[in-house]
Structure formats: structure tokens, C-alpha cells
Amino acid sequence: MVKVLAALAIVLLFVVIHWINPMLLPHIAGLLSRGDIRETADYIASFGPWAVLFSFLLTLFVNALGFPPAIIFSTANTLIFGIAAGIFLAVTAETVGVAISFLLLRFFFRDAAEAIIRKSKTLSSIDKYSGRRGFVVMLIARMVPYFPSILLNALGALSAMKFRDYLIASFVGKFPSTGIEAIIGHDTITHQEDPTRLITVCVIAVFLMLGAWIYERRAANHAPDKSAPH
């Protein structure tokens, strides 16, 4: 009953949004279908002083759903607010969005996933492993540019990973991946020929991924339980 009421509340949210502004959702859907980043940036900027809040909520919403790719909004943010501010806004909004997605997916589907996991020793082993090593695995996965967010949201929510680990790993991991995506999009649209900042972000991302991978290998090798998958 609680899950049914929660699902109805989500539907009601869309109804209220449509009632307040009937053109909002169709217009956003049109922007997404066209994939025009400049047009998206102009639309967000048209909200004036409310553009930051609107962009935050829009990016949050897309990441909570897990699709379409958030690069559309992260790049639009850099065009409106600048590289540093745009990336920070995008990462913060994306992290809140994937956190909401995690909580909803875990609330609705974790019980069913646990019932399936208990029937398989392999799945049970992987599930226990995600509870112990989930932070580093999620951190590395979030650092990979263009990786489908909806897949990571589902893997995190349906596993035994702690919400705190998921949240921190997502926030930290999204900086290099979102930075790379947004800078590539921004520089392509603005015809920026100097690759210095893109190279810098890529190098930082590689070092972060290598550091996280080395830490994970060492932690796994020193773990008392050697039966967990590596």
C-alpha cells in the first residue's frame, strides 16, 4: 500500500506540473528530442534570475529518470554560467538526481532483488561484495564519461551498497566525467581550439581512476574474506 501511494504521489507531481504550466513538459520533451544544446541553453537563460534554479531542477529531474543523457544540460550550463560554475551546478544537480533515483529504486525494487539474490550463491557473493567495496567500484564507474547513468543508479540501488557510499562516490566521480563531457560539448559549440583545459581534466580523471583502482586492489588483497569476486 505504501508503494502504491508513493507511485501515485509521483504521478500526481507530474499532473501538478502540467496543471501549473501545460506547455512546460511538452516543450522540454521537444528540446530533448531535437538535442539542440544552444536552443536548450537559450530556453534556460530565458528564465532570467530563476535560470539557476530551473537548470538545477531540470538536471536533477533528468538524472533521477536516468535518461536522456545529462550532457545536454551540463553543456548548456557551461554556455550560460561559465565552465567552472556550470560544471559545479551540473554535478550538484546530477548527484541529487541520482540520489533520488537510488532511493526510489531501492524503495520499490530492493525487496524483489533480495529475493532473487538469496536464490543464487554467486549473486549473494556479489551483493556482499558491493556492500564492502561498493564505494570504490561506484567511484570508478562514475568517473567514466558517457556511461549510462540509469544503469549505475539501478546497480547501486539493487545492491547492498550503503546510501552514503553511493552518494559520496557519485558526487566525487561525477566531477571528472561531467567535466570532460561538458568541456567537449562547450568547446565544440564555441569552436574553442585550445585543448589545454580538456587535457587537464582528462589527466586528472585518469589519475583519479588509477588511484581508486589501486586502492581497490590493495583493499581486496588484504580483505579477510577471499571468496568475494574480484
C-alpha positions in Angstrom: 0.0 0.0 0.0 2.9 2.4 0.9 4.5 1.7 -2.5 1.2 2.3 -4.3 0.7 5.6 -2.6 4.3 6.6 -3.4 3.8 5.8 -7.0 0.5 7.8 -7.1 2.4 10.7 -5.5 4.9 10.7 -8.3 2.2 10.7 -10.9 0.4 13.5 -9.0 3.7 15.5 -9.2 3.6 15.4 -13.0 -0.1 16.3 -13.0 0.6 19.3 -10.8 3.5 20.5 -13.0 1.3 20.1 -16.1 -1.6 22.0 -14.4 0.7 24.9 -13.4 2.3 25.1 -16.8 0.7 22.9 -19.5 3.4 23.8 -22.1 6.5 23.1 -19.9 6.8 19.3 -20.2 5.9 19.2 -23.9 8.4 22.0 -24.6 11.2 20.2 -22.6 10.4 17.0 -24.4 10.8 18.8 -27.7 14.1 20.2 -26.7 15.4 16.8 -25.7 14.1 15.2 -28.9 16.0 17.8 -31.0 19.1 17.7 -28.9 20.0 21.3 -29.7 22.2 22.4 -26.9 22.2 26.1 -27.9 18.4 26.1 -28.0 18.3 24.4 -24.6 20.7 27.0 -23.2 18.6 29.9 -24.6 15.5 28.4 -23.1 17.1 28.0 -19.6 18.5 31.5 -19.8 15.1 32.9 -20.7 14.1 32.3 -17.0 16.4 35.2 -16.1 17.2 35.3 -12.3 15.4 31.9 -12.0 17.6 30.3 -14.6 20.0 28.7 -12.0 17.1 27.1 -10.0 15.3 26.0 -13.2 18.5 24.4 -14.6 19.2 22.7 -11.3 15.7 21.2 -11.2 15.8 20.2 -14.8 19.2 18.5 -14.5 18.1 16.8 -11.3 14.9 15.5 -12.9 16.7 14.1 -15.9 19.3 12.3 -13.7 16.5 10.9 -11.4 15.0 9.4 -14.5 18.4 8.2 -15.8 17.7 9.4 -19.4 18.2 11.3 -21.7 21.9 11.9 -21.4 22.6 14.7 -18.9 25.4 16.1 -21.2 22.7 18.2 -22.9 22.1 20.2 -19.7 25.7 20.1 -18.3 26.9 21.6 -21.6 24.1 24.2 -21.6 25.1 25.2 -18.1 28.6 25.9 -19.2 27.3 28.1 -22.0 25.1 30.1 -19.6 27.1 30.3 -16.4 30.7 29.6 -17.5 32.9 26.5 -17.4 33.6 26.2 -13.6 30.2 27.4 -12.3 28.3 25.4 -15.0 30.1 22.1 -14.2 29.7 22.6 -10.4 25.9 23.3 -10.9 25.6 20.3 -13.2 27.5 17.9 -10.8 25.5 19.0 -7.8 22.2 18.7 -9.5 23.1 15.3 -11.1 24.2 14.0 -7.7 20.9 15.0 -6.1 19.1 13.4 -9.1 20.9 10.1 -8.9 20.4 10.1 -5.1 16.6 10.4 -5.6 16.8 7.7 -8.2 18.7 5.4 -5.8 16.1 5.9 -3.0 13.1 5.3 -5.3 14.6 2.2 -6.9 15.7 0.8 -3.6 12.3 1.5 -2.1 10.3 -0.1 -4.9 12.6 -2.9 -6.1 15.2 -3.9 -3.5 12.9 -6.4 -1.7 12.3 -8.2 -5.0 16.0 -8.1 -5.8 16.9 -9.6 -2.5 14.5 -12.5 -3.0 16.3 -13.3 -6.3 19.8 -12.7 -4.9 19.1 -15.2 -2.0 18.5 -18.0 -4.5 22.0 -17.7 -6.0 25.3 -18.1 -4.3 27.0 -16.0 -7.0 24.6 -13.2 -6.7 24.8 -13.3 -2.9 28.6 -13.1 -3.1 28.4 -10.1 -5.4 25.8 -8.5 -3.2 28.0 -8.8 -0.1 31.0 -7.5 -2.1 29.0 -4.4 -3.2 28.3 -3.7 0.5 32.0 -3.8 1.4 33.7 -2.5 -1.8 30.8 -0.6 -3.5 32.2 2.8 -2.8 35.3 2.4 -4.9 33.5 0.5 -7.7 30.9 3.2 -8.0 33.5 5.9 -7.8 35.4 4.4 -10.7 32.3 3.8 -12.7 31.0 7.4 -12.2 34.4 8.7 -13.5 33.9 7.1 -16.9 32.4 9.7 -19.3 29.2 8.8 -21.2 28.5 5.8 -19.0 24.7 5.3 -18.8 23.6 6.8 -15.5 20.4 4.8 -15.3 22.5 1.6 -15.2 24.7 2.8 -12.3 21.6 4.0 -10.4 20.0 0.6 -10.7 23.1 -1.3 -9.8 23.7 0.8 -6.7 20.1 0.7 -5.5 19.5 -3.0 -6.0 22.8 -4.0 -4.4 23.8 -3.9 -0.7 25.7 -0.6 -1.2 25.2 1.9 1.5 23.5 5.1 0.5 26.3 7.3 2.0 28.9 5.5 -0.1 26.8 5.8 -3.2 26.2 9.5 -2.6 29.8 10.4 -2.0 31.1 8.2 -4.8 28.6 9.7 -7.2 29.4 13.3 -6.2 33.2 12.9 -6.5 33.1 10.6 -9.5 30.9 12.9 -11.5 33.3 15.9 -11.4 35.8 14.4 -13.9 33.2 12.7 -16.1 30.8 15.6 -16.2 33.8 18.0 -16.7 35.0 16.1 -19.7 31.6 15.8 -21.3 30.7 19.5 -20.7 34.1 20.8 -21.8 34.0 18.8 -25.0 30.4 20.0 -25.7 31.2 23.6 -24.8 34.4 23.8 -26.9 32.8 22.1 -29.9 29.9 24.5 -29.9 32.0 27.6 -29.3 34.8 26.4 -31.7 37.4 26.5 -29.0 40.7 25.3 -30.4 42.8 25.3 -27.2 42.7 21.8 -25.8 44.6 22.7 -22.5 41.7 22.5 -20.1 40.2 19.4 -21.7 43.6 17.6 -21.5 44.0 18.8 -17.9 40.6 17.3 -16.9 41.4 14.1 -18.7 44.7 13.7 -17.0 43.1 14.3 -13.6 40.4 11.8 -14.4 42.9 9.1 -15.3 45.0 9.7 -12.2 41.8 9.5 -10.0 40.7 6.3 -11.7 44.1 4.7 -11.4 44.3 5.7 -7.7 40.8 4.3 -7.0 41.6 1.1 -8.8 45.0 0.6 -7.0 43.2 1.3 -3.7 40.5 -1.3 -4.5 43.1 -3.9 -5.5 45.1 -3.5 -2.3 41.9 -3.5 -0.1 40.7 -6.6 -1.9 44.0 -8.4 -1.4 44.1 -7.6 2.3 40.4 -8.5 2.9 39.9 -11.5 5.2 37.2 -12.9 3.0 38.8 -14.2 -0.2 35.6 -15.6 -1.5 34.3 -12.3 -2.7 34.6 -11.8 -6.5 37.4 -9.6 -7.8 
